[in-house]
Amino acid sequence: MIIVSKFWTNLFSFGKADAITIFPIIFLKHAFFKDNKELIRHERIHLRQALELGIVFFYLWYLCEFVVRFARFHDFDKAYRQISFEREAYRHEDDPAYLSKRKIWAFWQYI
């Protein structure tokens, strides 16, 4: 499910993202992002990650990994980009067939 909401997207992403996935919803900051196939694919990869890890565990892991990487880099954007879930999603957002061939726990290779 995709919902266009600048308010919720900004709230959940601290105003830093154009889209964010809060299972099972993909929030987009603006309606025109619905046409951005790479962005939607990126967020759908996160949906798959959350399903295979369990929703609560996925978000706890995501937050813990961000905190560890932020402590290391002292840079919000760099810490965010180094999260294993983000690395997988950014690496494959351009591949329309990725989710159909993705192996379970694929994010593990990006840790």
Phi and psi in degrees as GROMACS dihedral restraints (atoms count N, CA, C in turn):
[ dihedral_restraints ]
;  ai    aj    ak    al  type     phi  dphi    fc
    3     4     5     6     1  -116.4    20    10
    4     5     6     7     1   130.2    20    10
    6     7     8     9     1  -125.0    20    10
    7     8     9    10     1   130.2    20    10
    9    10    11    12     1   -91.8    20    10
   10    11    12    13     1   115.9    20    10
   12    13    14    15     1  -158.1    20    10
   13    14    15    16     1   107.5    20    10
   15    16    17    18     1   -62.5    20    10
   16    17    18    19     1   -38.9    20    10
   18    19    20    21     1   -59.4    20    10
   19    20    21    22     1   -55.5    20    10
   21    22    23    24     1   -68.1    20    10
   22    23    24    25     1   -37.8    20    10
   24    25    26    27     1   -62.6    20    10
   25    26    27    28     1   -45.9    20    10
   27    28    29    30     1   -65.5    20    10
   28    29    30    31     1   -41.1    20    10
   30    31    32    33     1   -61.6    20    10
   31    32    33    34     1   -50.4    20    10
   33    34    35    36     1   -72.8    20    10
   34    35    36    37     1   -23.8    20    10
   36    37    38    39     1  -110.7    20    10
   37    38    39    40     1    11.2    20    10
   39    40    41    42     1    57.2    20    10
   40    41    42    43     1    30.9    20    10
   42    43    44    45     1    76.1    20    10
   43    44    45    46     1    11.4    20    10
   45    46    47    48     1  -100.3    20    10
   46    47    48    49     1   -14.4    20    10
   48    49    50    51     1  -116.8    20    10
   49    50    51    52     1   155.2    20    10
   51    52    53    54     1   -87.4    20    10
   52    53    54    55     1   -20.7    20    10
   54    55    56    57     1  -151.8    20    10
   55    56    57    58     1   153.4    20    10
   57    58    59    60     1  -152.8    20    10
   58    59    60    61     1   144.8    20    10
   60    61    62    63     1  -106.3    20    10
   61    62    63    64     1   120.5    20    10
   63    64    65    66     1  -120.2    20    10
   64    65    66    67     1   101.2    20    10
   66    67    68    69     1   -45.9    20    10
   67    68    69    70     1   130.0    20    10
   69    70    71    72     1  -100.9    20    10
   70    71    72    73     1    23.5    20    10
   72    73    74    75     1  -109.3    20    10
   73    74    75    76     1   136.8    20    10
   75    76    77    78     1  -100.5    20    10
   76    77    78    79     1   118.0    20    10
   78    79    80    81     1   -96.5    20    10
   79    80    81    82     1   132.0    20    10
   81    82    83    84     1  -115.5    20    10
   82    83    84    85     1   141.0    20    10
   84    85    86    87     1   -69.6    20    10
   85    86    87    88     1   -36.8    20    10
   87    88    89    90     1  -137.5    20    10
   88    89    90    91     1   150.5    20    10
   90    91    92    93     1   -60.5    20    10
   91    92    93    94     1   -33.8    20    10
   93    94    95    96     1   -65.3    20    10
   94    95    96    97     1   -16.5    20    10
   96    97    98    99     1   -69.9    20    10
   97    98    99   100     1   -15.0    20    10
   99   100   101   102     1   -60.4    20    10
  100   101   102   103     1   -27.1    20    10
  102   103   104   105     1   -86.8    20    10
  103   104   105   106     1    -4.6    20    10
  105   106   107   108     1   -88.0    20    10
  106   107   108   109     1    93.8    20    10
  108   109   110   111     1   -60.9    20    10
  109   110   111   112     1   -37.6    20    10
  111   112   113   114     1   -65.9    20    10
  112   113   114   115     1   -41.9    20    10
  114   115   116   117     1   -64.7    20    10
  115   116   117   118     1   -44.9    20    10
  117   118   119   120     1   -64.2    20    10
  118   119   120   121     1   -41.7    20    10
  120   121   122   123     1   -62.3    20    10
  121   122   123   124     1   -43.1    20    10
  123   124   125   126     1   -55.4    20    10
  124   125   126   127     1   -48.1    20    10
  126   127   128   129     1   -69.2    20    10
  127   128   129   130     1   -33.6    20    10
  129   130   131   132     1   -68.0    20    10
  130   131   132   133     1   -31.3    20    10
  132   133   134   135     1   -61.6    20    10
  133   134   135   136     1   -40.9    20    10
  135   136   137   138     1   -63.7    20    10
  136   137   138   139     1   -36.7    20    10
  138   139   140   141     1   -60.4    20    10
  139   140   141   142     1   -43.4    20    10
  141   142   143   144     1   -64.7    20    10
  142   143   144   145     1   -43.0    20    10
  144   145   146   147     1   -59.3    20    10
  145   146   147   148     1   -44.5    20    10
  147   148   149   150     1   -64.4    20    10
  148   149   150   151     1   -38.4    20    10
  150   151   152   153     1   -65.0    20    10
  151   152   153   154     1   -43.3    20    10
  153   154   155   156     1   -75.7    20    10
  154   155   156   157     1   -26.7    20    10
  156   157   158   159     1   -91.6    20    10
  157   158   159   160     1   -18.5    20    10
  159   160   161   162     1    95.0    20    10
  160   161   162   163     1   133.3    20    10
  162   163   164   165     1   -58.8    20    10
  163   164   165   166     1   -50.7    20    10
  165   166   167   168     1   -64.4    20    10
  166   167   168   169     1   -45.3    20    10
  168   169   170   171     1   -63.4    20    10
  169   170   171   172     1   -37.8    20    10
  171   172   173   174     1   -57.8    20    10
  172   173   174   175     1   -49.7    20    10
  174   175   176   177     1   -69.9    20    10
  175   176   177   178     1   -34.3    20    10
  177   178   179   180     1   -65.4    20    10
  178   179   180   181     1   -45.1    20    10
  180   181   182   183     1   -61.5    20    10
  181   182   183   184     1   -45.8    20    10
  183   184   185   186     1   -56.3    20    10
  184   185   186   187     1   -49.6    20    10
  186   187   188   189     1   -63.8    20    10
  187   188   189   190     1   -44.9    20    10
  189   190   191   192     1   -62.1    20    10
  190   191   192   193     1   -43.5    20    10
  192   193   194   195     1   -64.2    20    10
  193   194   195   196     1   -39.4    20    10
  195   196   197   198     1   -62.1    20    10
  196   197   198   199     1   -46.1    20    10
  198   199   200   201     1   -60.2    20    10
  199   200   201   202     1   -44.8    20    10
  201   202   203   204     1   -61.9    20    10
  202   203   204   205     1   -45.5    20    10
  204   205   206   207     1   -70.8    20    10
  205   206   207   208     1   -33.2    20    10
  207   208   209   210     1   -67.3    20    10
  208   209   210   211     1   -39.7    20    10
  210   211   212   213     1   -62.3    20    10
  211   212   213   214     1   -33.4    20    10
  213   214   215   216     1   -76.5    20    10
  214   215   216   217     1   -46.2    20    10
  216   217   218   219     1   -96.9    20    10
  217   218   219   220     1   -21.8    20    10
  219   220   221   222     1    54.7    20    10
  220   221   222   223     1    36.5    20    10
  222   223   224   225     1  -148.1    20    10
  223   224   225   226     1   117.6    20    10
  225   226   227   228     1   -57.4    20    10
  226   227   228   229     1   -52.2    20    10
  228   229   230   231     1   -64.1    20    10
  229   230   231   232     1   -41.8    20    10
  231   232   233   234     1   -66.3    20    10
  232   233   234   235     1   -41.8    20    10
  234   235   236   237     1   -61.4    20    10
  235   236   237   238     1   -44.9    20    10
  237   238   239   240     1   -59.9    20    10
  238   239   240   241     1   -47.0    20    10
  240   241   242   243     1   -66.6    20    10
  241   242   243   244     1   -20.9    20    10
  243   244   245   246     1   -92.1    20    10
  244   245   246   247     1    -4.9    20    10
  246   247   248   249     1   -63.1    20    10
  247   248   249   250     1   133.3    20    10
  249   250   251   252     1   -55.7    20    10
  250   251   252   253     1   -40.3    20    10
  252   253   254   255     1   -63.8    20    10
  253   254   255   256     1   -38.8    20    10
  255   256   257   258     1   -71.2    20    10
  256   257   258   259     1   -39.5    20    10
  258   259   260   261     1   -60.5    20    10
  259   260   261   262     1   -44.2    20    10
  261   262   263   264     1   -63.3    20    10
  262   263   264   265     1   -46.8    20    10
  264   265   266   267     1   -64.1    20    10
  265   266   267   268     1   -44.1    20    10
  267   268   269   270     1   -65.8    20    10
  268   269   270   271     1   -37.7    20    10
  270   271   272   273     1   -64.2    20    10
  271   272   273   274     1   -32.1    20    10
  273   274   275   276     1  -116.9    20    10
  274   275   276   277     1     7.5    20    10
  276   277   278   279     1   -65.4    20    10
  277   278   279   280     1   -19.0    20    10
  279   280   281   282     1   -89.5    20    10
  280   281   282   283     1    -2.9    20    10
  282   283   284   285     1  -103.8    20    10
  283   284   285   286     1   103.2    20    10
  285   286   287   288     1   -61.2    20    10
  286   287   288   289     1   -23.8    20    10
  288   289   290   291     1   -95.2    20    10
  289   290   291   292     1     0.1    20    10
  291   292   293   294     1   -56.7    20    10
  292   293   294   295     1   -49.5    20    10
  294   295   296   297     1   -64.5    20    10
  295   296   297   298     1   -27.7    20    10
  297   298   299   300     1   -75.7    20    10
  298   299   300   301     1   -21.5    20    10
  300   301   302   303     1  -113.3    20    10
  301   302   303   304     1    -2.4    20    10
  303   304   305   306     1   -64.3    20    10
  304   305   306   307     1   135.0    20    10
  306   307   308   309     1   -88.4    20    10
  307   308   309   310     1   150.9    20    10
  309   310   311   312     1   -60.4    20    10
  310   311   312   313     1   144.6    20    10
  312   313   314   315     1    64.0    20    10
  313   314   315   316     1    25.4    20    10
  315   316   317   318     1   -59.5    20    10
  316   317   318   319     1   -28.5    20    10
  318   319   320   321     1   -62.5    20    10
  319   320   321   322     1   -23.2    20    10
  321   322   323   324     1   -57.0    20    10
  322   323   324   325     1   -34.1    20    10
  324   325   326   327     1   -70.5    20    10
  325   326   327   328     1    -7.7    20    10
  327   328   329   330     1  -102.2    20    10
  328   329   330   331     1     2.6    20    10
